[in-house]
Amino acid sequence: QVQLVESGGGLIQPGGSLRLSCAASRSINRMGWYRQAPGKQRELVARITDGGNSYYADLVKGRFAISRDNAKNTVYLQMNSLKPEDTAVYYCNADEIVAGTWRVYWGQGTLVTVSS
C-alpha cells in the first residue's frame, strides 16, 4: 500500500506555467499523472518509471515534462503553455506489480483551471 499526496494546482492564465508535485509514502517503480475534466473520461497525461523512462500523451507532448526525485519519493509534472483545454482535476497515480497482478494507487486530486 502507498499513499499519494498531490499539490500545486490552482488558477493560471492561458500560456502560463504550473508545476504539480506528488509525494509518495514509499518508493514505487512507476508513477504518473492522469486528469479528468467534467463529463469526460479520466485520461493518462504522463508516466515515468524509477529508471527515468517516460511516456506522454500526444496532447501534452512538447508542453509538459514529467520528472521524479527517487530520494524524495516524489514525482513532478511541469506544465507549460497551458491551454483552457488542460482544465481538469489532475490525479497522481502509482503502480506496482505483485504476484503477476498490477496494484494501482491514486492521490486525492488537485484542480487545475486555465482561464483568463
Biopython code that builds the backbone (N, CA, C, O; Angstrom):
import numpy as np
from Bio.PDB.StructureBuilder import StructureBuilder

atoms = [
    (1, "GLN", "N", (0.830, -1.179, 0.000)),
    (1, "GLN", "CA", (0.000, 0.000, 0.000)),
    (1, "GLN", "C", (0.876, 1.244, 0.000)),
    (1, "GLN", "O", (1.949, 1.261, 0.601)),
    (2, "VAL", "N", (0.399, 2.296, -0.689)),
    (2, "VAL", "CA", (1.133, 3.551, -0.753)),
    (2, "VAL", "C", (0.144, 4.707, -0.738)),
    (2, "VAL", "O", (-0.917, 4.631, -1.359)),
    (3, "GLN", "N", (0.488, 5.763, -0.038)),
    (3, "GLN", "CA", (-0.314, 6.977, -0.029)),
    (3, "GLN", "C", (0.333, 8.014, -0.941)),
    (3, "GLN", "O", (1.556, 8.152, -0.971)),
    (4, "LEU", "N", (-0.501, 8.740, -1.682)),
    (4, "LEU", "CA", (-0.043, 9.745, -2.624)),
    (4, "LEU", "C", (-0.710, 11.077, -2.298)),
    (4, "LEU", "O", (-1.927, 11.138, -2.129)),
    (5, "VAL", "N", (0.079, 12.138, -2.210)),
    (5, "VAL", "CA", (-0.432, 13.456, -1.873)),
    (5, "VAL", "C", (0.014, 14.450, -2.929)),
    (5, "VAL", "O", (1.208, 14.698, -3.096)),
    (6, "GLU", "N", (-0.967, 15.027, -3.653)),
    (6, "GLU", "CA", (-0.679, 15.999, -4.703)),
    (6, "GLU", "C", (-0.721, 17.423, -4.168)),
    (6, "GLU", "O", (-1.371, 17.712, -3.163)),
    (7, "SER", "N", (-0.013, 18.302, -4.864)),
    (7, "SER", "CA", (-0.076, 19.724, -4.581)),
    (7, "SER", "C", (0.300, 20.492, -5.846)),
    (7, "SER", "O", (0.861, 19.921, -6.781)),
    (8, "GLY", "N", (-0.009, 21.779, -5.871)),
    (8, "GLY", "CA", (0.417, 22.648, -6.950)),
    (8, "GLY", "C", (-0.664, 23.114, -7.899)),
    (8, "GLY", "O", (-0.393, 23.932, -8.778)),
    (9, "GLY", "N", (-1.882, 22.619, -7.750)),
    (9, "GLY", "CA", (-2.958, 23.055, -8.618)),
    (9, "GLY", "C", (-3.414, 24.466, -8.289)),
    (9, "GLY", "O", (-3.042, 25.033, -7.263)),
    (10, "GLY", "N", (-4.230, 25.021, -9.181)),
    (10, "GLY", "CA", (-4.743, 26.356, -8.973)),
    (10, "GLY", "C", (-5.223, 26.977, -10.261)),
    (10, "GLY", "O", (-5.393, 26.296, -11.272)),
    (11, "LEU", "N", (-5.441, 28.283, -10.216)),
    (11, "LEU", "CA", (-5.886, 29.057, -11.367)),
    (11, "LEU", "C", (-4.679, 29.665, -12.062)),
    (11, "LEU", "O", (-3.825, 30.277, -11.422)),
    (12, "ILE", "N", (-4.616, 29.493, -13.378)),
    (12, "ILE", "CA", (-3.490, 30.005, -14.154)),
    (12, "ILE", "C", (-4.001, 30.572, -15.464)),
    (12, "ILE", "O", (-5.002, 30.099, -16.004)),
    (13, "GLN", "N", (-3.314, 31.587, -15.978)),
    (13, "GLN", "CA", (-3.692, 32.204, -17.241)),
    (13, "GLN", "C", (-3.283, 31.336, -18.424)),
    (13, "GLN", "O", (-2.282, 30.624, -18.344)),
    (14, "PRO", "N", (-4.042, 31.380, -19.524)),
    (14, "PRO", "CA", (-3.589, 30.680, -20.733)),
    (14, "PRO", "C", (-2.187, 31.109, -21.121)),
    (14, "PRO", "O", (-1.846, 32.290, -21.067)),
    (15, "GLY", "N", (-1.377, 30.132, -21.513)),
    (15, "GLY", "CA", (0.015, 30.384, -21.835)),
    (15, "GLY", "C", (0.948, 30.334, -20.650)),
    (15, "GLY", "O", (2.166, 30.373, -20.824)),
    (16, "GLY", "N", (0.410, 30.248, -19.457)),
    (16, "GLY", "CA", (1.220, 30.211, -18.255)),
    (16, "GLY", "C", (1.749, 28.831, -17.940)),
    (16, "GLY", "O", (1.526, 27.875, -18.683)),
    (17, "SER", "N", (2.457, 28.743, -16.819)),
    (17, "SER", "CA", (3.089, 27.500, -16.387)),
    (17, "SER", "C", (2.703, 27.179, -14.957)),
    (17, "SER", "O", (2.410, 28.065, -14.155)),
    (18, "LEU", "N", (2.708, 25.900, -14.660)),
    (18, "LEU", "CA", (2.372, 25.410, -13.335)),
    (18, "LEU", "C", (3.123, 24.108, -13.112)),
    (18, "LEU", "O", (3.320, 23.338, -14.052)),
    (19, "ARG", "N", (3.542, 23.857, -11.885)),
    (19, "ARG", "CA", (4.200, 22.601, -11.560)),
    (19, "ARG", "C", (3.421, 21.864, -10.483)),
    (19, "ARG", "O", (3.171, 22.398, -9.403)),
    (20, "LEU", "N", (3.044, 20.639, -10.790)),
    (20, "LEU", "CA", (2.382, 19.771, -9.832)),
    (20, "LEU", "C", (3.400, 18.858, -9.169)),
    (20, "LEU", "O", (4.383, 18.455, -9.791)),
    (21, "SER", "N", (3.161, 18.535, -7.910)),
    (21, "SER", "CA", (4.014, 17.627, -7.164)),
    (21, "SER", "C", (3.173, 16.519, -6.561)),
    (21, "SER", "O", (2.012, 16.730, -6.209)),
    (22, "CYS", "N", (3.756, 15.352, -6.445)),
    (22, "CYS", "CA", (3.096, 14.218, -5.801)),
    (22, "CYS", "C", (4.116, 13.479, -4.956)),
    (22, "CYS", "O", (5.100, 12.951, -5.475)),
    (23, "ALA", "N", (3.882, 13.444, -3.665)),
    (23, "ALA", "CA", (4.768, 12.756, -2.732)),
    (23, "ALA", "C", (4.168, 11.417, -2.343)),
    (23, "ALA", "O", (3.018, 11.345, -1.910)),
    (24, "ALA", "N", (4.947, 10.363, -2.498)),
    (24, "ALA", "CA", (4.525, 9.017, -2.138)),
    (24, "ALA", "C", (5.091, 8.628, -0.781)),
    (24, "ALA", "O", (6.156, 9.097, -0.379)),
    (25, "SER", "N", (4.361, 7.765, -0.081)),
    (25, "SER", "CA", (4.777, 7.359, 1.255)),
    (25, "SER", "C", (5.935, 6.370, 1.247)),
    (25, "SER", "O", (6.566, 6.144, 2.279)),
    (26, "ARG", "N", (6.214, 5.787, 0.101)),
    (26, "ARG", "CA", (7.355, 4.906, -0.055)),
    (26, "ARG", "C", (7.738, 4.850, -1.520)),
    (26, "ARG", "O", (7.027, 5.367, -2.381)),
    (27, "SER", "N", (8.849, 4.229, -1.789)),
    (27, "SER", "CA", (9.286, 4.093, -3.168)),
    (27, "SER", "C", (8.361, 3.159, -3.931)),
    (27, "SER", "O", (7.838, 2.190, -3.381)),
    (28, "ILE", "N", (8.169, 3.470, -5.213)),
    (28, "ILE", "CA", (7.349, 2.647, -6.098)),
    (28, "ILE", "C", (7.870, 2.872, -7.508)),
    (28, "ILE", "O", (8.272, 3.982, -7.856)),
    (29, "ASN", "N", (7.863, 1.824, -8.317)),
    (29, "ASN", "CA", (8.636, 1.884, -9.550)),
    (29, "ASN", "C", (7.987, 2.651, -10.699)),
    (29, "ASN", "O", (8.691, 3.101, -11.604)),
    (30, "ARG", "N", (6.662, 2.811, -10.687)),
    (30, "ARG", "CA", (6.012, 3.536, -11.768)),
    (30, "ARG", "C", (5.014, 4.539, -11.207)),
    (30, "ARG", "O", (4.131, 4.179, -10.429)),
    (31, "MET", "N", (5.156, 5.788, -11.602)),
    (31, "MET", "CA", (4.280, 6.853, -11.161)),
    (31, "MET", "C", (3.892, 7.707, -12.350)),
    (31, "MET", "O", (4.601, 7.752, -13.356)),
    (32, "GLY", "N", (2.762, 8.385, -12.228)),
    (32, "GLY", "CA", (2.328, 9.225, -13.324)),
    (32, "GLY", "C", (1.190, 10.138, -12.936)),
    (32, "GLY", "O", (0.809, 10.244, -11.770)),
    (33, "TRP", "N", (0.658, 10.797, -13.955)),
    (33, "TRP", "CA", (-0.431, 11.749, -13.793)),
    (33, "TRP", "C", (-1.548, 11.449, -14.764)),
    (33, "TRP", "O", (-1.309, 11.237, -15.953)),
    (34, "TYR", "N", (-2.770, 11.432, -14.259)),
    (34, "TYR", "CA", (-3.981, 11.380, -15.050)),
    (34, "TYR", "C", (-4.753, 12.677, -14.832)),
    (34, "TYR", "O", (-4.482, 13.418, -13.887)),
    (35, "ARG", "N", (-5.713, 12.943, -15.709)),
    (35, "ARG", "CA", (-6.587, 14.084, -15.499)),
    (35, "ARG", "C", (-8.003, 13.742, -15.929)),
    (35, "ARG", "O", (-8.220, 12.870, -16.770)),
    (36, "GLN", "N", (-8.960, 14.440, -15.340)),
    (36, "GLN", "CA", (-10.358, 14.220, -15.660)),
    (36, "GLN", "C", (-11.096, 15.553, -15.644)),
    (36, "GLN", "O", (-11.162, 16.231, -14.618)),
    (37, "ALA", "N", (-11.646, 15.915, -16.790)),
    (37, "ALA", "CA", (-12.482, 17.094, -16.913)),
    (37, "ALA", "C", (-13.938, 16.703, -16.687)),
    (37, "ALA", "O", (-14.292, 15.538, -16.866)),
    (38, "PRO", "N", (-14.790, 17.653, -16.298)),
    (38, "PRO", "CA", (-16.205, 17.329, -16.081)),
    (38, "PRO", "C", (-16.847, 16.696, -17.302)),
    (38, "PRO", "O", (-16.722, 17.205, -18.416)),
    (39, "GLY", "N", (-17.533, 15.586, -17.087)),
    (39, "GLY", "CA", (-18.221, 14.904, -18.164)),
    (39, "GLY", "C", (-17.348, 14.096, -19.093)),
    (39, "GLY", "O", (-17.833, 13.580, -20.100)),
    (40, "LYS", "N", (-16.063, 13.973, -18.781)),
    (40, "LYS", "CA", (-15.142, 13.251, -19.637)),
    (40, "LYS", "C", (-14.475, 12.111, -18.876)),
    (40, "LYS", "O", (-14.471, 12.084, -17.645)),
    (41, "GLN", "N", (-13.918, 11.180, -19.627)),
    (41, "GLN", "CA", (-13.196, 10.063, -19.046)),
    (41, "GLN", "C", (-11.858, 10.518, -18.474)),
    (41, "GLN", "O", (-11.256, 11.478, -18.956)),
    (42, "ARG", "N", (-11.407, 9.821, -17.450)),
    (42, "ARG", "CA", (-10.077, 10.061, -16.943)),
    (42, "ARG", "C", (-9.056, 9.572, -17.974)),
    (42, "ARG", "O", (-9.194, 8.479, -18.523)),
    (43, "GLU", "N", (-8.043, 10.381, -18.229)),
    (43, "GLU", "CA", (-7.067, 10.051, -19.248)),
    (43, "GLU", "C", (-5.650, 10.180, -18.712)),
    (43, "GLU", "O", (-5.364, 11.007, -17.847)),
    (44, "LEU", "N", (-4.781, 9.348, -19.244)),
    (44, "LEU", "CA", (-3.374, 9.389, -18.871)),
    (44, "LEU", "C", (-2.710, 10.608, -19.496)),
    (44, "LEU", "O", (-2.876, 10.873, -20.687)),
    (45, "VAL", "N", (-1.963, 11.344, -18.692)),
    (45, "VAL", "CA", (-1.224, 12.507, -19.153)),
    (45, "VAL", "C", (0.244, 12.159, -19.377)),
    (45, "VAL", "O", (0.787, 12.409, -20.453)),
    (46, "ALA", "N", (0.879, 11.587, -18.371)),
    (46, "ALA", "CA", (2.290, 11.229, -18.450)),
    (46, "ALA", "C", (2.603, 10.188, -17.394)),
    (46, "ALA", "O", (1.900, 10.066, -16.391)),
    (47, "ARG", "N", (3.664, 9.443, -17.632)),
    (47, "ARG", "CA", (4.067, 8.379, -16.721)),
    (47, "ARG", "C", (5.586, 8.256, -16.752)),
    (47, "ARG", "O", (6.218, 8.518, -17.776)),
    (48, "ILE", "N", (6.170, 7.851, -15.615)),
    (48, "ILE", "CA", (7.613, 7.701, -15.530)),
    (48, "ILE", "C", (7.959, 6.562, -14.584)),
    (48, "ILE", "O", (7.301, 6.377, -13.560)),
    (49, "THR", "N", (8.988, 5.799, -14.927)),
    (49, "THR", "CA", (9.474, 4.728, -14.073)),
    (49, "THR", "C", (10.595, 5.235, -13.185)),
    (49, "THR", "O", (11.098, 6.344, -13.369)),
    (50, "ASP", "N", (10.982, 4.410, -12.216)),
    (50, "ASP", "CA", (12.077, 4.816, -11.342)),
    (50, "ASP", "C", (13.404, 4.875, -12.084)),
    (50, "ASP", "O", (14.360, 5.479, -11.598)),
    (51, "GLY", "N", (13.471, 4.250, -13.264)),
    (51, "GLY", "CA", (14.645, 4.346, -14.101)),
    (51, "GLY", "C", (14.653, 5.531, -15.037)),
    (51, "GLY", "O", (15.614, 5.721, -15.781)),
    (52, "GLY", "N", (13.591, 6.342, -15.016)),
    (52, "GLY", "CA", (13.535, 7.549, -15.822)),
    (52, "GLY", "C", (12.913, 7.388, -17.195)),
    (52, "GLY", "O", (12.973, 8.316, -18.002)),
    (53, "ASN", "N", (12.321, 6.246, -17.485)),
    (53, "ASN", "CA", (11.652, 6.028, -18.761)),
    (53, "ASN", "C", (10.271, 6.678, -18.719)),
    (53, "ASN", "O", (9.454, 6.339, -17.863)),
    (54, "SER", "N", (10.003, 7.604, -19.632)),
    (54, "SER", "CA", (8.780, 8.393, -19.569)),
    (54, "SER", "C", (7.904, 8.211, -20.800)),
    (54, "SER", "O", (8.369, 7.801, -21.864)),
    (55, "TYR", "N", (6.628, 8.526, -20.627)),
    (55, "TYR", "CA", (5.624, 8.485, -21.683)),
    (55, "TYR", "C", (4.751, 9.723, -21.551)),
    (55, "TYR", "O", (4.443, 10.161, -20.442)),
    (56, "TYR", "N", (4.347, 10.295, -22.712)),
    (56, "TYR", "CA", (3.453, 11.443, -22.729)),
    (56, "TYR", "C", (2.298, 11.207, -23.681)),
    (56, "TYR", "O", (2.465, 10.626, -24.753)),
    (57, "ALA", "N", (1.127, 11.664, -23.277)),
    (57, "ALA", "CA", (0.003, 11.692, -24.194)),
    (57, "ALA", "C", (0.280, 12.699, -25.306)),
    (57, "ALA", "O", (0.967, 13.697, -25.092)),
    (58, "ASP", "N", (-0.258, 12.432, -26.491)),
    (58, "ASP", "CA", (0.006, 13.297, -27.638)),
    (58, "ASP", "C", (-0.384, 14.751, -27.376)),
    (58, "ASP", "O", (0.298, 15.662, -27.846)),
    (59, "LEU", "N", (-1.446, 14.978, -26.650)),
    (59, "LEU", "CA", (-1.951, 16.324, -26.436)),
    (59, "LEU", "C", (-1.037, 17.189, -25.580)),
    (59, "LEU", "O", (-1.172, 18.412, -25.577)),
    (60, "VAL", "N", (-0.110, 16.574, -24.854)),
    (60, "VAL", "CA", (0.760, 17.352, -23.978)),
    (60, "VAL", "C", (2.229, 17.287, -24.378)),
    (60, "VAL", "O", (3.062, 17.951, -23.761)),
    (61, "LYS", "N", (2.559, 16.508, -25.386)),
    (61, "LYS", "CA", (3.946, 16.407, -25.830)),
    (61, "LYS", "C", (4.487, 17.774, -26.233)),
    (61, "LYS", "O", (3.837, 18.529, -26.956)),
    (62, "GLY", "N", (5.678, 18.071, -25.755)),
    (62, "GLY", "CA", (6.306, 19.350, -26.053)),
    (62, "GLY", "C", (5.913, 20.462, -25.119)),
    (62, "GLY", "O", (6.556, 21.512, -25.116)),
    (63, "ARG", "N", (4.873, 20.269, -24.317)),
    (63, "ARG", "CA", (4.427, 21.292, -23.375)),
    (63, "ARG", "C", (4.633, 20.875, -21.919)),
    (63, "ARG", "O", (4.972, 21.705, -21.075)),
    (64, "PHE", "N", (4.428, 19.600, -21.630)),
    (64, "PHE", "CA", (4.555, 19.096, -20.264)),
    (64, "PHE", "C", (5.820, 18.267, -20.133)),
    (64, "PHE", "O", (6.294, 17.685, -21.108)),
    (65, "ALA", "N", (6.363, 18.215, -18.927)),
    (65, "ALA", "CA", (7.528, 17.393, -18.637)),
    (65, "ALA", "C", (7.350, 16.714, -17.285)),
    (65, "ALA", "O", (7.076, 17.370, -16.280)),
    (66, "ILE", "N", (7.507, 15.406, -17.272)),
    (66, "ILE", "CA", (7.413, 14.652, -16.034)),
    (66, "ILE", "C", (8.818, 14.314, -15.548)),
    (66, "ILE", "O", (9.707, 14.021, -16.348)),
    (67, "SER", "N", (9.006, 14.357, -14.253)),
    (67, "SER", "CA", (10.287, 14.018, -13.654)),
    (67, "SER", "C", (10.035, 13.442, -12.267)),
    (67, "SER", "O", (8.927, 13.533, -11.739)),
    (68, "ARG", "N", (11.062, 12.854, -11.686)),
    (68, "ARG", "CA", (10.914, 12.330, -10.333)),
    (68, "ARG", "C", (12.224, 12.417, -9.570)),
    (68, "ARG", "O", (13.311, 12.388, -10.147)),
    (69, "ASP", "N", (12.087, 12.522, -8.270)),
    (69, "ASP", "CA", (13.206, 12.522, -7.354)),
    (69, "ASP", "C", (13.034, 11.276, -6.494)),
    (69, "ASP", "O", (12.231, 11.269, -5.561)),
    (70, "ASN", "N", (13.774, 10.239, -6.800)),
    (70, "ASN", "CA", (13.599, 8.967, -6.104)),
    (70, "ASN", "C", (13.969, 9.052, -4.628)),
    (70, "ASN", "O", (13.397, 8.343, -3.800)),
    (71, "ALA", "N", (14.916, 9.912, -4.298)),
    (71, "ALA", "CA", (15.301, 10.075, -2.897)),
    (71, "ALA", "C", (14.168, 10.649, -2.064)),
    (71, "ALA", "O", (14.080, 10.383, -0.865)),
    (72, "LYS", "N", (13.295, 11.440, -2.694)),
    (72, "LYS", "CA", (12.158, 12.041, -2.011)),
    (72, "LYS", "C", (10.848, 11.323, -2.289)),
    (72, "LYS", "O", (9.804, 11.729, -1.778)),
    (73, "ASN", "N", (10.884, 10.268, -3.085)),
    (73, "ASN", "CA", (9.675, 9.546, -3.495)),
    (73, "ASN", "C", (8.635, 10.497, -4.082)),
    (73, "ASN", "O", (7.444, 10.378, -3.796)),
    (74, "THR", "N", (9.086, 11.424, -4.891)),
    (74, "THR", "CA", (8.233, 12.481, -5.399)),
    (74, "THR", "C", (8.308, 12.552, -6.923)),
    (74, "THR", "O", (9.384, 12.458, -7.512)),
    (75, "VAL", "N", (7.148, 12.719, -7.543)),
    (75, "VAL", "CA", (7.063, 12.911, -8.982)),
    (75, "VAL", "C", (6.508, 14.305, -9.253)),
    (75, "VAL", "O", (5.669, 14.802, -8.501)),
    (76, "TYR", "N", (6.978, 14.934, -10.331)),
    (76, "TYR", "CA", (6.575, 16.277, -10.694)),
    (76, "TYR", "C", (6.003, 16.290, -12.105)),
    (76, "TYR", "O", (6.360, 15.466, -12.947)),
    (77, "LEU", "N", (5.118, 17.233, -12.340)),
    (77, "LEU", "CA", (4.633, 17.491, -13.682)),
    (77, "LEU", "C", (4.751, 18.983, -13.945)),
    (77, "LEU", "O", (3.988, 19.783, -13.403)),
    (78, "GLN", "N", (5.715, 19.349, -14.780)),
    (78, "GLN", "CA", (5.886, 20.733, -15.195)),
    (78, "GLN", "C", (5.005, 20.979, -16.407)),
    (78, "GLN", "O", (5.173, 20.333, -17.441)),
    (79, "MET", "N", (4.070, 21.906, -16.286)),
    (79, "MET", "CA", (3.109, 22.193, -17.342)),
    (79, "MET", "C", (3.366, 23.590, -17.876)),
    (79, "MET", "O", (3.255, 24.575, -17.147)),
    (80, "ASN", "N", (3.711, 23.670, -19.151)),
    (80, "ASN", "CA", (3.980, 24.939, -19.813)),
    (80, "ASN", "C", (2.975, 25.171, -20.930)),
    (80, "ASN", "O", (2.305, 24.241, -21.378)),
    (81, "SER", "N", (2.876, 26.416, -21.374)),
    (81, "SER", "CA", (1.973, 26.786, -22.465)),
    (81, "SER", "C", (0.572, 26.233, -22.232)),
    (81, "SER", "O", (-0.020, 25.620, -23.120)),
    (82, "LEU", "N", (0.059, 26.453, -21.051)),
    (82, "LEU", "CA", (-1.224, 25.881, -20.675)),
    (82, "LEU", "C", (-2.366, 26.459, -21.497)),
    (82, "LEU", "O", (-2.381, 27.643, -21.834)),
    (83, "LYS", "N", (-3.312, 25.599, -21.805)),
    (83, "LYS", "CA", (-4.486, 25.940, -22.597)),
    (83, "LYS", "C", (-5.749, 25.709, -21.771)),
    (83, "LYS", "O", (-5.735, 24.913, -20.832)),
    (84, "PRO", "N", (-6.843, 26.398, -22.112)),
    (84, "PRO", "CA", (-8.095, 26.124, -21.400)),
    (84, "PRO", "C", (-8.499, 24.658, -21.439)),
    (84, "PRO", "O", (-9.129, 24.165, -20.503)),
    (85, "GLU", "N", (-8.147, 23.960, -22.503)),
    (85, "GLU", "CA", (-8.462, 22.534, -22.616)),
    (85, "GLU", "C", (-7.725, 21.673, -21.598)),
    (85, "GLU", "O", (-8.082, 20.512, -21.400)),
    (86, "ASP", "N", (-6.706, 22.223, -20.953)),
    (86, "ASP", "CA", (-5.984, 21.498, -19.914)),
    (86, "ASP", "C", (-6.702, 21.534, -18.572)),
    (86, "ASP", "O", (-6.284, 20.858, -17.632)),
    (87, "THR", "N", (-7.762, 22.300, -18.469)),
    (87, "THR", "CA", (-8.513, 22.399, -17.224)),
    (87, "THR", "C", (-9.081, 21.038, -16.837)),
    (87, "THR", "O", (-9.799, 20.413, -17.617)),
    (88, "ALA", "N", (-8.758, 20.590, -15.640)),
    (88, "ALA", "CA", (-9.192, 19.277, -15.169)),
    (88, "ALA", "C", (-8.726, 19.087, -13.736)),
    (88, "ALA", "O", (-7.926, 19.865, -13.215)),
    (89, "VAL", "N", (-9.239, 18.042, -13.114)),
    (89, "VAL", "CA", (-8.658, 17.553, -11.876)),
    (89, "VAL", "C", (-7.527, 16.604, -12.251)),
    (89, "VAL", "O", (-7.730, 15.648, -13.000)),
    (90, "TYR", "N", (-6.355, 16.868, -11.736)),
    (90, "TYR", "CA", (-5.187, 16.048, -12.020)),
    (90, "TYR", "C", (-4.938, 15.106, -10.852)),
    (90, "TYR", "O", (-4.885, 15.527, -9.696)),
    (91, "TYR", "N", (-4.786, 13.823, -11.170)),
    (91, "TYR", "CA", (-4.602, 12.787, -10.168)),
    (91, "TYR", "C", (-3.233, 12.145, -10.304)),
    (91, "TYR", "O", (-2.834, 11.744, -11.397)),
    (92, "CYS", "N", (-2.528, 12.049, -9.212)),
    (92, "CYS", "CA", (-1.295, 11.287, -9.173)),
    (92, "CYS", "C", (-1.631, 9.801, -9.136)),
    (92, "CYS", "O", (-2.573, 9.380, -8.465)),
    (93, "ASN", "N", (-0.859, 9.027, -9.855)),
    (93, "ASN", "CA", (-1.060, 7.590, -9.949)),
    (93, "ASN", "C", (0.254, 6.868, -9.692)),
    (93, "ASN", "O", (1.324, 7.350, -10.062)),
    (94, "ALA", "N", (0.160, 5.726, -9.063)),
    (94, "ALA", "CA", (1.321, 4.863, -8.894)),
    (94, "ALA", "C", (0.903, 3.421, -9.105)),
    (94, "ALA", "O", (-0.208, 3.028, -8.748)),
    (95, "ASP", "N", (1.794, 2.636, -9.684)),
    (95, "ASP", "CA", (1.511, 1.231, -9.981)),
    (95, "ASP", "C", (2.680, 0.361, -9.552)),
    (95, "ASP", "O", (3.837, 0.779, -9.597)),
    (96, "GLU", "N", (2.360, -0.844, -9.140)),
    (96, "GLU", "CA", (3.365, -1.852, -8.895)),
    (96, "GLU", "C", (2.785, -3.214, -9.224)),
    (96, "GLU", "O", (1.581, -3.433, -9.097)),
    (97, "ILE", "N", (3.641, -4.121, -9.645)),
    (97, "ILE", "CA", (3.176, -5.462, -9.966)),
    (97, "ILE", "C", (3.569, -6.385, -8.826)),
    (97, "ILE", "O", (4.730, -6.430, -8.418)),
    (98, "VAL", "N", (2.593, -7.119, -8.318)),
    (98, "VAL", "CA", (2.772, -8.038, -7.205)),
    (98, "VAL", "C", (2.148, -9.371, -7.585)),
    (98, "VAL", "O", (0.959, -9.442, -7.897)),
    (99, "ALA", "N", (2.955, -10.428, -7.558)),
    (99, "ALA", "CA", (2.483, -11.776, -7.885)),
    (99, "ALA", "C", (1.767, -11.810, -9.226)),
    (99, "ALA", "O", (0.752, -12.490, -9.380)),
    (100, "GLY", "N", (2.295, -11.079, -10.188)),
    (100, "GLY", "CA", (1.761, -11.107, -11.534)),
    (100, "GLY", "C", (0.564, -10.227, -11.794)),
    (100, "GLY", "O", (0.032, -10.233, -12.905)),
    (101, "THR", "N", (0.115, -9.461, -10.797)),
    (101, "THR", "CA", (-1.017, -8.570, -10.979)),
    (101, "THR", "C", (-0.638, -7.142, -10.599)),
    (101, "THR", "O", (0.168, -6.924, -9.694)),
    (102, "TRP", "N", (-1.231, -6.163, -11.303)),
    (102, "TRP", "CA", (-0.959, -4.765, -11.036)),
    (102, "TRP", "C", (-1.795, -4.258, -9.869)),
    (102, "TRP", "O", (-2.995, -4.515, -9.782)),
    (103, "ARG", "N", (-1.140, -3.540, -8.985)),
    (103, "ARG", "CA", (-1.819, -2.797, -7.941)),
    (103, "ARG", "C", (-1.741, -1.319, -8.282)),
    (103, "ARG", "O", (-0.678, -0.811, -8.637)),
    (104, "VAL", "N", (-2.866, -0.635, -8.173)),
    (104, "VAL", "CA", (-2.980, 0.755, -8.600)),
    (104, "VAL", "C", (-3.371, 1.628, -7.421)),
    (104, "VAL", "O", (-4.275, 1.287, -6.658)),
    (105, "TYR", "N", (-2.690, 2.747, -7.276)),
    (105, "TYR", "CA", (-2.945, 3.683, -6.196)),
    (105, "TYR", "C", (-3.205, 5.071, -6.771)),
    (105, "TYR", "O", (-2.674, 5.431, -7.822)),
    (106, "TRP", "N", (-4.032, 5.845, -6.067)),
    (106, "TRP", "CA", (-4.425, 7.171, -6.531)),
    (106, "TRP", "C", (-4.301, 8.211, -5.430)),
    (106, "TRP", "O", (-4.559, 7.935, -4.258)),
    (107, "GLY", "N", (-3.903, 9.403, -5.825)),
    (107, "GLY", "CA", (-3.967, 10.545, -4.935)),
    (107, "GLY", "C", (-5.363, 11.133, -4.906)),
    (107, "GLY", "O", (-6.265, 10.646, -5.588)),
    (108, "GLN", "N", (-5.540, 12.180, -4.116)),
    (108, "GLN", "CA", (-6.864, 12.775, -3.929)),
    (108, "GLN", "C", (-7.272, 13.704, -5.068)),
    (108, "GLN", "O", (-8.451, 14.033, -5.198)),
    (109, "GLY", "N", (-6.336, 14.123, -5.880)),
    (109, "GLY", "CA", (-6.596, 15.019, -6.988)),
    (109, "GLY", "C", (-6.331, 16.469, -6.637)),
    (109, "GLY", "O", (-6.527, 16.889, -5.496)),
    (110, "THR", "N", (-5.881, 17.233, -7.628)),
    (110, "THR", "CA", (-5.692, 18.669, -7.475)),
    (110, "THR", "C", (-6.243, 19.360, -8.723)),
    (110, "THR", "O", (-5.965, 18.942, -9.847)),
    (111, "LEU", "N", (-7.017, 20.409, -8.516)),
    (111, "LEU", "CA", (-7.713, 21.074, -9.612)),
    (111, "LEU", "C", (-6.816, 22.098, -10.285)),
    (111, "LEU", "O", (-6.212, 22.947, -9.629)),
    (112, "VAL", "N", (-6.739, 22.002, -11.610)),
    (112, "VAL", "CA", (-6.047, 22.987, -12.437)),
    (112, "VAL", "C", (-7.081, 23.674, -13.317)),
    (112, "VAL", "O", (-7.784, 23.018, -14.085)),
    (113, "THR", "N", (-7.172, 24.993, -13.206)),
    (113, "THR", "CA", (-8.099, 25.775, -14.012)),
    (113, "THR", "C", (-7.307, 26.770, -14.843)),
    (113, "THR", "O", (-6.592, 27.613, -14.302)),
    (114, "VAL", "N", (-7.438, 26.667, -16.157)),
    (114, "VAL", "CA", (-6.736, 27.558, -17.083)),
    (114, "VAL", "C", (-7.769, 28.504, -17.682)),
    (114, "VAL", "O", (-8.606, 28.096, -18.486)),
    (115, "SER", "N", (-7.702, 29.753, -17.289)),
    (115, "SER", "CA", (-8.707, 30.726, -17.706)),
    (115, "SER", "C", (-8.150, 32.138, -17.580)),
    (115, "SER", "O", (-7.343, 32.426, -16.697)),
    (116, "SER", "N", (-8.595, 33.014, -18.478)),
    (116, "SER", "CA", (-8.240, 34.419, -18.402)),
    (116, "SER", "C", (-9.240, 35.211, -17.580)),
    (116, "SER", "O", (-9.084, 36.421, -17.417)),
]
sb = StructureBuilder()
sb.init_structure("model")
sb.init_model(0)
sb.init_chain("A")
sb.init_seg("    ")
for serial, (resi, resn, name, xyz) in enumerate(atoms, 1):
    if name == "N":
        sb.init_residue(resn, " ", resi, " ")
    sb.init_atom(name, np.array(xyz, "f"), 0.0, 1.0, " ", f" {name:<3s}", serial, name[0])
structure = sb.get_structure()
